[in-house]
């Protein structure tokens, strides 16, 4: 049993909102640590961050901070989870997931295509508009030339042998149901974007009835330079989770809970 202290944001009464804490007791076989979109763009050994493309964590300071979080928070969380037999899962971009044999083990034929855009999507309301905005945001030919095409897991948070890798919500749901897992403890990136709403992220999985929890100091939002000092994007994403979907916990709380399980011989 993992015994944790969850924090959530109480929105009512709306005249006096505020933070609350509550005890969380999670059965180990029903719980997984979920690594979300850990990419090596701008990290040692990965594709270099290019000034003409805004991808991955987007900006130099945010990229460097995400690399620190992977080393100092996500890797220790993974190591400790593995030591006590807690399932570690990885939700990844298709381009990374398909490089790993366990993705093929867990992906049915109709789940192997990228989730966005779907082949049966309706015609665009304004042809070409979506692509123009994406190129304005990320750079022209960002999919081909920015590092996205060759990115991978950073070695420090690479999946262990046989650890599930999913890239679609339906695929991830099937993997979890086969194992009886209902509690998902998320780490990874980006707090204000993929962690919230990408396939397999907290929003889609909450929508399927899972108990979703975020380790709030093992994640980071896409922080442009004027947001970085205050962690505006990270704080907003964290608050959204705490208000609408579930609880957050600290890394120290998670590590301590795992150590108590290990110390009890469970």
N, C-alpha and C positions, 0 to 999 in steps of 0.2 A: 504494500500500500504506500503510495506517495502522499505524504501529508504536507500541504502547501498553504500559503496565505495568499489568497486572491484579492486583487484590488479592482473595483469597478467604479464608474461614475454614476451616482444617483441623480437622475434628472427630475425627479418629482419628490416633493412639491416644487413646481417651477420657481417659486419664490425663495427657495432655499436649497439649491442643488449642491452637491459636494461629493467627495470621495468616501467610499465605504470599503471595508475589508471583510472577508469571510473565509472560513476554513474550507479548503478543498481536499477531499480524500479520493484519490484516484487508484483504482485497482491496476496493478502493474500490467497484467495481460490485456487489459482493455485500453491501454494508453500507448501513444507513440510520440516520439520527438520528430518534428517535421522540419527539415531544412528546405527553405524556399528560395529559389533563384539565386544561388551563390555562383557568381560568374567571375572569371579571372581576367576580364578586361582591365588593363591598368595595374594588374598585380604581377609580382615576380613570376616569370615563366609563362605569362599569358600575353595576348595581343596588346600592343601599346595603345594607350589612349591617345587619340588624334584630335588636335584642336578643331578640326573641321567637322567633327561628329559628336553629337550629344547622345551617347548610348550608355548602357550599364548604369552606373551611379551618376553619370552625367558630367560632374564637375570635379576638378582635381582634389579639393579638400574632402569632398564626400567620398571619392574613390579611395583615398588614403585612409579615411576613417573606417570605411567598410572593410578594408583589408585588415585593419587592426582588430575590428570586432570579430572577424572570422578567426583570427589567430588567438585572441585572448578571451573570447566568449563562446563562439559556436563550437570550436574544436574541443574545449574542455567539456562543454555540455554533451557533445557526441561521445567523447571518451567515457564519461561517467555513465551515460545511458547504456553504452555497450557493456560496461563492466557489470551492471546489475541485470542484464538481459532485457532491457527496455527496447522495444522495436524502434529503429531509426529509419525514417522514410525520407525520400528526396523528391520534391516537386520541381521539375525543371522545364526549361524551354526544349522544344522538340529537337532542335539542332544539337543540343548536348545529350539529351536522353537517348537518342537513337545510336549513340556511340557505345552504349553499355549493354552487355548481353542480358542482364536481368530485365531491362526494359522490354526486350522482345519476349521474354518469358511471361511478362505480365500484360502485354498489349495484344488485344484481339485485332484481327485484320482490319476491322472497320474503325479501330481506335488509333491507328498508326499515322493518319494524316494530321497535319497541324489543325488545331481547333479554329484558327482565325486566318483568313476568311474561309468559310465553309464553301464547298463546291456548289451547293444549292442555294447560296445567298441570293436575295433578290438583286436586280440591277440597281446601281447607285442612283440616288435621286439626282445628284449633280455629278455626272461622269468626270472623274479625275480630281474632284475636290478633296477627297480624303487623302490621296497621295500627295497633293500639293501641300496640305497642312503638315503631313508627316515629314516631308522633306524640309519644310520650313523649321520644324522642331528639331529634327535629328540630323539633317544634312542630306544632300543629294546622293543617291545610291548608297544610303547608309547600311542597307541589308547586305550589300555585296562587299563594301570597301571599309567598313568601320571597325571590324573585329568581331562582329556578331557571327559571321559565317564560320569563324575558326575558334570561337571561345569554347571553354570547357570549365569543369569544376577547378578551382584552385586545389592544388595537392593537399593543402592543409585541411580541407573539408570534403575530400573525395569520399564517395560511397564505399562502404565495406563490402566484402564478398556477399552476394545474395541480398543485399538491402534493396527494398523495392524502390524503383524510380518510376514516376508517373508524370505525364504532361497534360492530361485531360481530367476534368472533374469526374466524369463517369468511370474512367479507368481507375482513378484513385479510390473512388467510392467502392468499387468492386474488390480491390485489393484489401481495403480495410474491413469490409463485411466478411470476407473469407477468413479473416484472422480474429474477428470479434472485437475489433478496436473501435471505440466510440469517443475517446478523449484525445484531442490533437493539440500538442504543445508546439507552437511555431517559433522558429528563429529564421532570420534571413532578411531578404530585401525585395523591394523597397517598402518601408512601412506605409507610405501614403499611396502606393500604387499596386504592385503585384501581390504583396502580402494581403491586401484587402480584397482584390477583385479578379486577379488572374485565375485561369482554370486551376483548380486544386487549392486555391487560396482560402483565406478564412471566411470570406463572404459566401462563396459557393458551397463550402462545406457546412457552414452554419445553416444555410438554406436547406440542406439535406438532414438537418437535425443533429449534427455532431456538436459536442462540447468543445469549443475552440478557445485556446488560451495562448497568450503572447508573452514571451520573455522580453520585457520592454527594454532591457539593456543589451539584448543580443539582436538588435535590428536597427535600421537607420533609414530615414526617408531620403528622397532625392533633394538635397539641400543646395540650392543655388547660393552664390557667394553672400548675398544679402540676407539669407536665412540661416547660414551655417552656424553662427555663434549661438543663436537662440534655439537651434534645432526645431525650427517652426514646422517643417513638414513632418518630422518624426513625432513631435508632440501632437499634431493634429491627427495623424493616423492612429496613434496610440489612444487618444481620447475617443476617437470614433469607435474603436474596438470596445473600449471600456463602457461606452454609453449604449451601444446597440447590439453587441454580439456576445460579450462574455467578460472574462477577467484577464488581467495581466499579473505576472509574477516577476520576481527578480532572478537573475542568474544565481546569486548566492543562495537564495531560497531553494531553487531547483537542485543545485549541487548538494546542499545540505540534506535535502529530502532523499536524494539518491544514496548519499553516504549512510543515512540512517537505515535504509533498506538493506544495503550491503552489510552493514554492521550487525544486523539482525539475522543475517544468513538467509534472507528470503530470495 
